[in-house]
């Protein structure tokens, strides 16, 4: 089961739930930046791993959604 790739929208639903939980934690601007950087590094590392390559959408979507939250935080939209 773990060797199958994520199907349908699970690759974006799971990260969206993770980011929604992180929004409620009231992270600071610098903590969001670190989270985005970690998501991008994890995505790059997962591209080169044979088994984890199928799940590369998870950290990349977390990084993307975190970046959107960061932009909304810096522009004052809440």
N, C-alpha and C positions, 0 to 999 in steps of 0.2 A: 504494500500500500504506500509506503513512504517513497518508493522508487518511481511512482507515477507523477507526472507533472500536475500542477494546479489547473483545474479546468474552469471554464466560464469566468465569472467575475470574482472568484475567491482571491485572486492575486491583487485586487484592489479593495475588496471589502475588509479583509483582515487588517491591512495597514491603515485603512480609514478608521477602524475601531481603535487601533492602537493610538493613532494621533488624537482621536477624540478623547481618549483617556488621558493623554498627555496634556491636552488643553486644560482640563480640569485641575491639573497639578500646579498650574500657575508658574511655569518655568520662566526664568529670566531670558533676556535677549541672548546673552552669551551661551546659555545652556541650549537654546534652540539651535544656535550656530554649530555647536559641537554635535548635536544630534543629526543635523543635516550632513555634516562632514563624515560622521560615522556611517550613516546610511550609504553615502556615495562610495566610501572605501569598502564597505561590505559588499556592495553591488559589484564592484570591480573584482574583488577577491572571489566572489561566487561565480563569475563568468569563467574563471579558469579551473574551477573544481568540477569534476565529471558528474557527480551526483547532485550537487547543489545548483547546478546551472539551470535546472528546471524551475527553481524557486526564486530566481533573480528579481522578479517583480516585487517581492515582499519588501526588501530594504530600499529598493529604488522608489517605490510608491510612498514609503514612510518618509524618505528624504524629500520627495516632491511635495507631499502634503505638509510636511514640517516647514518647508520653504514658503509655501503659501501662507501658513499661519504666521511665520516670521514677517512676511511682507505686510500682512494685515495688522500685526502688532506694531510695526514701526510706523505705519501710516495712521494709526489710531482708530481703525475700523474694528468694532467689537460688537 
